Amino acid sequence: MGVRMSWAWEVDGMAGADFASVDDAATAMAKSVELAASHFGTDRQREVVRSCVIPMSDRMRTEGAHTLAEGHRWFGECQGLYVRMNPGGRDS
């Protein structure tokens, strides 16, 4: 199943892309947030990476995948990390 994911991290802006699977989307989000934190992050942002990236990826792969399979949008938030996924690669 294709998925459209958008993610934002506080005031760092929003990114979005189409992915072939929720797993691909979760992996891309984690890499993106970790890269941003390693280059530009404050101590607080590095703490968000430690405390939110793995749990958010897990939520995307479980409840997010289930919600998308039912044809619904999914949204998750953790300390300023926001992720939205839409089924079928549509961002509506």
SVG drawing of the C-alpha trace seen along z (x, -y; Angstrom):
<svg xmlns="http://www.w3.org/2000/svg" viewBox="-11 -28 37 31">
<polyline fill="none" stroke="black" stroke-width="0.4" points="0.0,0.0 1.3,-3.4 1.4,-6.1 1.8,-9.9 3.7,-11.1 4.3,-14.6 6.3,-15.3 7.3,-18.4 9.6,-19.1 8.7,-22.2 9.6,-25.3 12.0,-23.4 9.4,-23.2 7.5,-20.4 8.7,-17.7 6.6,-15.3 6.9,-12.5 5.2,-9.4 6.4,-6.0 5.7,-2.5 5.1,-1.4 4.6,-2.6 7.9,-1.0 9.7,-3.0 8.0,-6.2 9.0,-5.5 12.6,-4.8 12.8,-8.1 11.2,-10.1 13.7,-8.7 16.7,-9.4 15.5,-12.9 14.9,-13.9 18.2,-12.3 20.2,-14.0 18.6,-17.4 19.3,-16.9 22.9,-16.0 23.6,-19.0 21.3,-21.7 19.8,-20.5 19.6,-22.0 19.9,-19.9 16.2,-19.8 15.9,-18.6 18.5,-15.9 16.4,-14.8 13.3,-14.6 15.2,-12.3 16.2,-10.1 12.7,-9.9 10.4,-10.2 11.8,-8.9 11.7,-5.2 8.3,-5.3 6.9,-7.3 8.3,-4.9 6.8,-2.0 3.4,-3.8 3.6,-4.4 4.2,-0.8 1.5,0.5 -1.5,-1.8 -0.6,-4.0 -0.5,-1.0 -3.7,0.4 -5.5,-3.0 -4.3,-3.4 -5.4,0.2 -8.9,-0.9 -8.7,-3.8 -8.3,-6.5 -5.7,-9.2 -3.3,-8.8 -1.7,-11.5 0.9,-11.3 2.7,-13.8 5.5,-13.6 7.1,-16.6 6.9,-18.8 7.5,-16.0 4.4,-15.7 3.7,-13.0 0.7,-12.7 0.0,-9.8 -2.6,-9.4 -3.4,-6.2 -2.7,-5.6 -0.1,-8.4 -2.7,-11.1 -2.1,-14.2 -5.6,-15.6"/>
</svg>
